[in-house]
């Protein structure tokens, strides 16, 4: 999103004049939705116009993405309809493009391709965050865990790797090894949940046993879940390792290829699956 002093000629004004103040909220994450709900409760009916701009018409509950990937939680249960949550807020499915601070106008592109201009008296920018990346060769080969689609696709991908060990025996080690980069909440929980899943289903595939799928968790910090107090972090590490997750602390990733991942320790781990959960 950029700021400017001019509105593009292709934009179409929406509600150019109104007597009521208009509040525009960009982003339908926890912050944006909480702000809209609070304003709905505090403002009297007809006192303000509320508009929320979001590419999706639902709120994703990010904390449960690992459970979705593991098949424990139905994707529908973490995608909460904005139209159900917000009774007095107009929801526009689209993305904010430019802000004219002088004229107090926001240009947005709806998902159907139509561009609109919205006047605002109060603008709340809550667009959220994107996954943090580094200048690591091959990082485009990694997979994130920020959306329901990614979570579901990851589960399908992991199970597909186990199935392909029957078709390509020579790639068995690569396909049975899964590397998760980032030992925060998402990465640690995803590795723990999926390690249980693959151990449980491995025997369904010809030639595999519960011990064949291997999960490696790589974390640059000296402990996992650094947001927790040291004592709780140590308990989490113990739980992960007791389940069979290979946790590499104080270790970074320096390269990702189609066949392996190179660590800062000089070791290369054969794998076709690298999940990037390094933070935002």
VENUR-V399048 format. One record per pair of residues at least 12 apart in sequence whose C-alpha atoms are under 7 Angstrom apart, sorted by the first residue. I is the first residue (numbers start at 1). J is the second residue. D is the distance in Angstrom with one decimal. If there is no record, write none. Layout:
((I;J;D) (I;J;D))
//
This chain:
((1;96;6.5) (1;97;5.1) (1;98;5.7) (2;97;6.6) (2;98;4.9) (2;99;6.4) (3;98;5.3) (3;99;4.6) (3;100;5.9) (4;98;6.6) (4;99;6.0) (4;100;5.1) (5;100;5.1) (5;101;6.8) (5;102;6.4) (6;100;6.4) (7;100;7.0) (11;115;5.3) (11;116;5.3) (11;117;6.1) (12;115;6.3) (12;116;4.8) (12;117;5.7) (13;116;5.9) (13;117;4.6) (13;118;6.6) (14;116;6.4) (14;117;5.6) (14;118;5.5) (15;118;7.0) (16;119;6.5) (20;47;6.4) (20;48;5.4) (20;49;6.5) (21;48;5.1) (21;49;6.3) (21;121;5.7) (22;48;5.7) (22;49;4.6) (22;50;6.1) (22;120;5.1) (22;121;5.3) (22;122;6.6) (23;49;6.1) (23;50;5.0) (23;51;6.3) (23;120;5.8) (23;121;6.0) (23;122;4.8) (23;123;5.9) (24;50;6.1) (24;51;4.9) (24;52;5.9) (24;120;6.0) (24;122;6.4) (24;123;5.0) (24;124;6.3) (25;51;6.2) (25;52;4.6) (25;53;6.2) (25;123;6.0) (25;124;4.7) (25;125;6.1) (26;52;5.9) (26;53;4.9) (26;54;6.5) (26;96;7.0) (26;124;6.2) (26;125;5.0) (26;126;5.5) (26;127;5.8) (27;53;5.9) (27;54;5.1) (27;125;6.9) (27;126;4.9) (27;127;4.3) (27;128;6.8) (28;54;5.6) (28;59;6.0) (29;59;6.0) (29;128;6.5) (31;126;6.2) (32;126;5.4) (37;86;6.5) (40;88;6.5) (50;89;4.8) (50;90;6.1) (51;89;5.5) (51;90;4.7) (51;91;5.9) (52;89;6.8) (52;90;6.2) (52;91;4.9) (52;92;6.2) (53;91;6.1) (53;92;5.0) (53;93;6.1) (53;94;6.1) (53;95;6.5) (54;92;6.4) (54;93;5.2) (54;94;5.4) (54;95;6.1) (55;93;5.0) (55;94;4.4) (55;95;5.6) (56;93;5.9) (57;81;6.3) (57;82;5.7) (57;93;6.2) (58;79;5.7) (58;80;5.2) (58;81;4.4) (58;82;4.9) (59;79;5.5) (59;80;5.0) (59;81;6.5) (59;82;6.5) (60;78;5.7) (60;79;4.8) (60;80;6.6) (61;78;5.0) (61;79;6.6) (62;146;7.0) (65;145;6.9) (65;148;6.8) (65;151;6.1) (66;186;6.6) (66;189;6.3) (66;190;4.7) (68;151;6.1) (68;152;6.7) (69;151;4.5) (69;152;5.4) (69;154;6.4) (69;155;5.1) (70;155;6.5) (70;193;6.0) (70;194;5.6) (70;197;6.5) (75;148;6.4) (93;110;5.7) (93;111;5.9) (94;108;6.7) (94;109;5.4) (94;110;3.9) (94;111;4.8) (95;108;5.5) (95;109;5.4) (95;110;6.4) (96;108;4.2) (96;109;6.4) (97;109;6.9) (104;119;5.8) (104;120;5.6) (104;121;6.9) (105;117;6.3) (105;118;5.5) (105;119;4.4) (105;120;5.9) (106;118;5.2) (106;119;6.4) (129;280;5.9) (130;280;5.4) (131;279;5.8) (131;280;4.4) (132;278;6.3) (132;279;5.5) (132;280;4.5) (136;254;5.7) (136;255;5.6) (137;255;5.0) (137;256;6.3) (138;255;6.0) (138;256;4.6) (138;257;5.8) (139;256;6.1) (141;256;6.9) (142;274;5.0) (142;275;5.6) (142;276;5.9) (143;274;6.4) (143;275;4.8) (143;276;5.7) (144;275;5.8) (144;276;5.1) (144;277;6.3) (145;277;6.7) (161;175;5.1) (161;176;6.8) (162;175;6.5) (162;176;6.2) (162;205;6.9) (163;205;6.2) (166;206;6.4) (173;270;6.7) (174;259;6.7) (174;270;4.8) (174;271;3.9) (174;272;5.6) (175;271;6.0) (175;272;5.7) (176;212;6.5) (176;213;4.7) (176;214;6.1) (177;213;5.9) (177;214;4.8) (177;215;6.0) (177;271;5.3) (178;214;6.2) (178;215;4.9) (178;216;6.2) (178;271;6.2) (178;273;5.2) (178;274;6.3) (179;215;6.0) (179;216;4.7) (179;217;6.0) (179;273;6.2) (179;274;4.9) (179;275;6.3) (180;216;6.1) (180;217;4.9) (180;218;6.2) (180;274;5.8) (180;275;4.7) (180;276;6.2) (181;217;6.0) (181;218;4.9) (181;219;6.4) (181;275;6.0) (181;276;5.0) (181;277;5.8) (181;278;6.1) (182;218;5.9) (182;219;5.0) (182;276;6.7) (182;277;4.9) (182;278;4.3) (183;217;6.6) (183;218;6.5) (183;219;5.0) (183;224;5.0) (183;225;5.9) (184;224;6.1) (184;225;4.4) (184;226;6.8) (185;225;5.8) (186;277;6.5) (187;277;5.4) (191;215;6.6) (191;217;6.9) (192;240;6.3) (195;215;6.3) (198;213;6.3) (199;211;6.6) (199;213;6.6) (215;245;5.3) (215;246;6.1) (216;245;5.9) (216;246;4.6) (216;247;5.8) (217;245;7.0) (217;246;6.1) (217;247;4.7) (217;248;6.0) (218;247;6.1) (218;248;4.9) (218;249;6.3) (218;251;6.2) (218;252;6.7) (219;248;6.2) (219;249;5.0) (219;250;6.0) (219;251;5.7) (219;252;6.5) (220;249;5.9) (220;250;4.3) (220;251;4.6) (220;252;5.1) (221;249;6.2) (221;250;4.9) (222;249;5.3) (222;250;4.9) (223;249;6.2) (224;237;6.4) (251;263;6.7) (251;264;5.9) (251;265;6.7) (252;264;5.1) (258;272;6.1) (259;271;5.5) (259;272;5.5) (260;272;6.5))
//
